Structure formats: C-alpha cells, structure tokens
C-alpha cells in the first residue's frame, strides 16, 4: 500500500486543477483535422504528427493530390488514472491536522478491472469524467474498449443502475458531434464493437416487475416481460436526428401468435440508436445511407419473427428502400434478415428474423438504383421487342447463310453478326431471369448464377462487337491477309467467348467468398463493397472507345474517297457515311457510351431514359440495320423466296401432268 500525506487544501487544489486541465484541453483541441505536416507532400507518402498539448497519441497523414489529408488519429485525454472520480481514487482518513490518501496497490490493471473494483454496484465512478471528456478519436476508442471490456467481464446479471451508467457512457460517443471523428479511429471495426458490446450487455439485463425505460439523447433502452397469454407486445421509440428538433419514430411489434411459442415467461429488450447508422457509414466509408433509427432487439430464442416500423429520416419516393439486419460476423448490412412488407414515402414496414447473427435492424436508402415506372416499362417492352427481333435475325441468317458467306470476309462478317445476336439474346433472357430473383433473400445461389450469366453474356456481346470492329479494320488496313481462315475463326471465338469467361470467372471467384459479388437489392454486380461492377464497366467502355475509333476510320476513308468529286458524288458520300454510322452504331455497341452519363449523374431520369431506349431496343436495331438493310441479305432472301416459288410451281405442274396422263395397267 502506498501512503501519501497532504493538507486538505492540497486535495482541493488537486481536484480543482484536474478540472481546469480538462477544461483547457477541450478549449485547445482543434475542431477539424490538422492539415499541417512536416516534409514535402508527394502522392501516397505518409507522415505522423504529435497530438496537441495535454493529449497523448499522434496523428497520421497521407498525401493526396499534393495535400496532406488526415487518415488516423489516436489523440486522447483519458487514461486509467484520470477517468475515475477523484474522490474514488483516494480514501481520506483524519490523522491530526493531516489527511492520508490511500492509493490502491500499484499494479497493472485495465480500466474495466479498476471499475469493477471501485464501483461494481452501478459503474458510476467514471461517468462524469467520460461526459466531460472531449469527443476526439482517441477518447472514443478508449470508451469503446471500456464498454467492450465491461460487457465481456460481467460476472453477474446487469441491473437497471448499471445499464443507466452504461448508457451514459455509450451516449457520449454516440453524440452526433462525434460522427466525423469516427472516421479517424485506426480500428475501423470500433463502431461494430460498440454495437455488439451494447447488445451483449443488454442481453444480461434482468427485468423483474416493472418495465425498463432508460432514455438518453442518442440511445434509448426499453425492456419488458413476455408471456404467452398477452395479446402482443410493442415498443415505441421517438428520437431526434440531425441536430434538429425533428424526431423520427421506430416501433417494434411482436404478435400474439408468436408469443404463443413461449414455454415460460421471458423478457424482451430493445434499443434504439438515431446516430449509429451514420457512425457505421463513417467508419466503413460506405455510400449507403441508413434512413431511420437502428433498432436492436433481444428476444428469447423461441421467438424468431418481429415486425419493425421505421419512419424515414429523408422522406422520398425517389430512393429505393431496403430492410436490413446487421451481420455481426461480416460487419455489414444484409438483406437476408428482413423483407419489406409495405412502404410509402414516409415509412417502411419490415418483417425480420432475429438470431445470433442478426440482432440490429434498420432501413437503407440506396442512391444507385433510380426507380421509375417509365424506366421499367421501357426496359421490359424494349427487351421483349429485342428478343423477338434477335430470334428473327438469327432465323434470317440461318435461312440465307449459304448465299451470303461465299467469300472469306463475308463469312467472318456474318459469323460476328450471328454471335452478337446470339449472345445478346441470351444476355437479355438472363437479365429477365435475374430480375425475378432480385430482392429474394432466400435465393442467393440462384441470384449468383443469374448474375454470372448476365455478366458473361453481356461481356460476350461486347467482345464479339470488338471482333466485328477488328474485321472492319482488317478490311481497311489488310492486317491479317496472311492468316488462314481457320486461324481467324479460332481467334474470333477466343476473343468473343474466352476473354468474357475469364473475366466473369475471376470476378465471382474473387468476390463471392466474402459475399461481395452481388448488390444487396438486385441480382447484379456489387459496387459499394468490392467494386465488382468494374469488371463489366471497364472492358465494356474500353471496347466502346476502340469501336468509336474504328467508326471514325471508316468515316475518314469514306470522306477521302469523295474529295475532288462532283457535288452529286459528295452528297452520295455523305449519305453513305450516314448509313455507315447508322449500321455500325448498334452493331459495335456505341449506344452503351451513354452509360457514362448515367455514371456521372446517376440521379438524372433523362439520362437513364435515353440509355434505356437505346440499349433495350438494341436487338431491334441489329435486326433493322444489320440484317434487313443489308442489300446482299435482301437479295439472298429474294432469291430463296423466288426459288421456293419456282420449285413450288414445278411441283404443282408435275402433279397436274401426272393426274392428266395416267398410265395404263395390263389388260
């Protein structure tokens, strides 16, 4: 034991000076990131700066675009000594005119261990100092770790007093003013640890006769007992968001038929967080937005269905809403836990299945799926017409194949057109199949398969368009004149099917094990988590650029042939150029270039409508410009039809002659 003697006035001075230091630190700490860093700023270089006076830790910076940007911050004022109340860190005994301050034995202890030793009944001996501490990243990390240690070292059941102190500590770092500082905590999982710790601590609460209701500004805990003979249970939450007077509500409902599963009286606890969604977003730098309260629900294991009603923070019909649960192992929002029951511009009703993996639920607002009835009608009407057009295109190609493929270049040209039509037909069909699985959380494997085939066949469309462009260059530049036909055909099939297959397989193999292949709301490549969508966008837009260069070369060559010609010939050249552009645009996929506009401004309905019109009807354009307007195909069709009529007439004449001149049998 260590004994320290001092005058009573010195004790007073000690407490007073501690308060003044804390106050001075709060005044000195910068409100925003420190953008001053020693050394020359070279892209991707790092540097470290010490924290402001009276704080411990350091700040890390990364150079981006010739500017130092803060990426992590461990500055803190809290530690194992100053986090406790001064009156609890010493025991005062009279000894004449002196006071003896008894410090506990000096040994290595965590804050949680000291907490359980000093105030195990209610955990209140740290709440005041925590509430007074500045909301800087290092302090947030210290408090998160303390809450985690408390929940994992809890020896006996938690009571209301402990939960109240626990809520005060959590409430401090859930403050809306702290959200931006969560970005700089080195451990990106800190927000997940906080959510798990609060739920774990609440799971140990014991509720007896009276319902539990502990309300703070940024965390609200309610609990009650359950039995099978009640009509149902519900919790109503109403909390302020975004530092305004506006409140949003959240309701948790358990229906009577679910309560009948209970073998004996049990308890139910629910916790509401108005800022946790934004904190999770800041921690993981995600582009998805939580558009309501985050509601944690702790139920007996016999109950696995609850209804949740979320009032939307941003009330709009333009954004897609998803009911989600927080996956506690993978640290992400997951649609598997919930399904949407009903939605309007103001609120969403979800039915969720709590489990060990899913305890916390909310609604997401997706900014990447612009939904409109006009877009839906254009897409499916266009795809229907496109599919019929492509089937007709392939039938015509098969009908006249022998007449239009007599030369090597014409054979290769029609081989490309037929494969563009075939792959686009399969891509459109799989697109429709994938749309049926979108949003069905129980059909994950089917959704993966559909997405793989949509990805593969649409890539095949682009690579066959690239093969078509290379053939045009072959005709202009005579690059492959020494290659035999069999080598050219093998090369075309390798480009048209081999490259897409490699890209599609690598994409699913790299992202699906971590459940980052699909979007949460649709059967299509993920963007927010893994950027898997780049495996389609980058090859597609690269091919569009190459094909655009090819069209430019065709136009230049056509224009040169008209230079010095008569006015009539120049007009014919302009018509020929326009015709070439009209024919090559759908065959080379240049309309997909409008997809860049939808990437730049994904909220513009006009850009999406133009993009949908041009590409949903691509099969129809291929039929018109690639098949019907081709003079050789029309001539071959005319010849086959004329030949069929001639053969039909000969058959009729032979039949007629045979019936008019019967042979005589033996008499």
Protein Blocks (a to p, Z undefined) as FASTA:
>chain_A
ZZddddfklmmmmmmmmmmmmmmmmmmpcfbdcfbdedjddehiacdddddehiacdddd
ddeehiacdfbdcbdfbdfklmpcfklmpccddehjaccddddddddddfklmmmmmmmm
nopmmmmmmmmpccdfklmmmmmmmmmmmmmmombdcdfklmmmmmmmmmmmmpmklmmm
mmmpmblmlmmmmmmmmmmmmmmpccfkbccddddfkbccddddddfkbgbdcdddddde
hhiabdcdddddddfklmmmpmbdcdddddddfklmmmmmmmnopabdcfbdcddddddf
kbccdcdddddfbgcfkbccddddddfklopadfklpccfbdcfkbccddddddfklmbd
cddddfkbccdfklmmmmmmmmmmmmmmmmmmmmmmmmmmmmmmmbmklmmmmmmmmmmm
mmmmmmmmmmmmmmmmgopaklmmmmmmmmmmmmmmmmmmmmmmmmmmmmmmmmmnomml
mbcfklmmmmmmmmmmmmmmmmmmmmmmmmmmnopmbcfkbccddfklnommmmmmmmmm
mmmmmmmmmmmmmmmmmmmmmgopafklmmmmmmmmmmmmmmmmmmnopmmmmmmmmmmm
mmbmklmmmmmmmmmmmmmmmmmmmmmmmmklmmmmmmmmmmmmmmmmmmmmmmmmmmmm
ccdddZZ
